[in-house]
Amino acid sequence: MLVLGFGVSSSVLAKAVDSTDQQQITVFFRNNKAWFKSVDIIYYPPGNAQGKVRSRLMFPFQRTKLELPAGTKIYLAKGNQLDRWREGYDLRETPPSITLRISDEGEEYDIFRT
C-alpha cells in the first residue's frame, strides 16, 4: 500500500492565517485656511512598529489623499512632535488625531479644527 501525503507546513499555514489583508481606506486632509501650510502627517499602520511620515506644503484649501489600512493611527503633528518622532519617540503613547475605521472611507478632515 502506498500512501502519498500532500500537506502544508504549519509555518505556511500560520502565515496564511495571520496575514489578514487589511482593507485600505481612502481619506482626505484639507488645508481649510486661506494661507499656505506645511503639514506633517505621522501614521502608524496596524502591526507596524515604526511610524511613517508624509510631509507636504499645502496651498490654501488644497486637499491631499491618503490610502491606509483600517486601524491606522494618524497624528497631525503639532509643535515638536515631528522632531520627537524623528528622535525615536513613539507617538502612540499619546491619543491620535484619528484612528481610521472602515466607515471613514472617503472622509475629508480639516487640518485646522477651529
Secondary structure as UniProt FT lines:
FT   HELIX           10..18
FT   STRAND          24..30
FT   STRAND          37..44
FT   TURN            46..47
FT   STRAND          52..58
FT   TURN            60..61
FT   STRAND          63..69
FT   TURN            70..71
FT   STRAND          73..76
FT   TURN            79..80
FT   HELIX           81..86
FT   TURN            87..88
FT   HELIX           91..93
FT   STRAND          98..99
FT   HELIX           102..104
FT   TURN            105..106
FT   STRAND          108..110
//
